[in-house]
Amino acid sequence: MAKKHDFGRRVARARAVINVTARELDRRAALTEGMTSMIEAGDRGRRPTVGTVTALARALGVSPEWLVSGVGQGPAKPLAAEPAAPAEAS
């Protein structure tokens, strides 16, 4: 069974992958300012609504199921930087 704070940890992980601030995620998901920080800290006294989960999943590019349970489409791994092309001899 998933623990309540696991949801917040998954939000934080996915947010880190797309490299946005909590405030920016609030904006992208149309959440009240500070909601993402509260969720990540586990400060919400109740479970997030279906609408909040759906909005966060859409903004993070993950499935709602993954946010809730850890099963399903999680965050895409960031692409590794491509090596620099060797300089051509002049």
C-alpha positions in Angstrom: 0.0 0.0 0.0 1.4 3.4 -0.9 2.1 5.8 1.9 0.6 9.3 1.8 4.0 11.0 1.4 4.9 8.8 -1.6 2.6 11.0 -3.8 4.5 14.1 -2.8 7.8 12.4 -3.5 6.7 11.4 -6.9 5.5 14.9 -7.7 9.0 16.2 -6.6 10.8 13.6 -8.7 8.8 14.4 -11.8 9.2 18.1 -11.3 13.0 17.7 -11.0 13.1 15.8 -14.2 11.4 18.6 -16.1 13.4 21.2 -14.2 10.6 23.6 -13.0 10.0 25.3 -9.7 7.1 24.4 -7.5 5.7 27.8 -8.2 5.9 27.2 -12.0 4.2 23.8 -11.6 1.4 25.5 -9.6 0.9 27.8 -12.6 1.1 25.1 -15.2 -1.3 22.9 -13.4 -3.6 25.8 -12.4 -3.2 25.1 -8.7 -3.4 27.5 -5.8 0.0 29.1 -5.2 1.9 27.0 -2.7 -0.1 23.8 -3.4 2.9 21.9 -5.0 5.1 22.7 -2.0 2.5 21.6 0.4 1.9 18.3 -1.5 5.7 17.6 -1.8 6.1 18.3 2.0 3.2 16.0 2.8 1.4 18.9 4.5 -2.0 18.3 2.9 -4.4 16.9 5.5 -6.3 14.9 2.9 -5.6 13.1 -0.3 -5.5 15.3 -3.4 -8.6 15.4 -5.5 -8.9 13.6 -8.8 -8.8 17.1 -10.5 -5.5 17.9 -8.8 -3.9 14.6 -9.6 -5.0 14.9 -13.3 -3.7 18.5 -13.6 -0.4 17.6 -12.0 0.0 14.6 -14.2 -0.7 16.6 -17.3 1.7 19.3 -16.3 4.4 16.8 -15.4 4.0 14.6 -18.4 3.3 11.5 -16.3 0.2 9.3 -15.8 -2.1 9.9 -13.0 -1.7 6.3 -12.0 2.0 6.7 -11.6 1.5 9.8 -9.3 -0.9 7.9 -7.1 0.6 4.4 -7.0 4.0 4.5 -8.7 2.8 2.2 -11.4 2.4 3.4 -15.0 4.1 6.1 -17.1 6.6 8.0 -14.9 8.9 10.8 -15.8 11.1 10.5 -18.8 14.7 10.4 -17.9 16.6 13.6 -18.9 18.6 13.2 -22.0 22.4 13.0 -21.4 24.3 15.8 -22.9 25.6 14.9 -26.3 29.4 14.8 -26.6 31.0 17.7 -28.4 31.9 17.0 -32.0 35.7 16.8 -32.5 37.2 19.9 -34.0 38.3 19.6 -37.6 42.0 20.1 -38.4 42.7 23.2 -40.4 
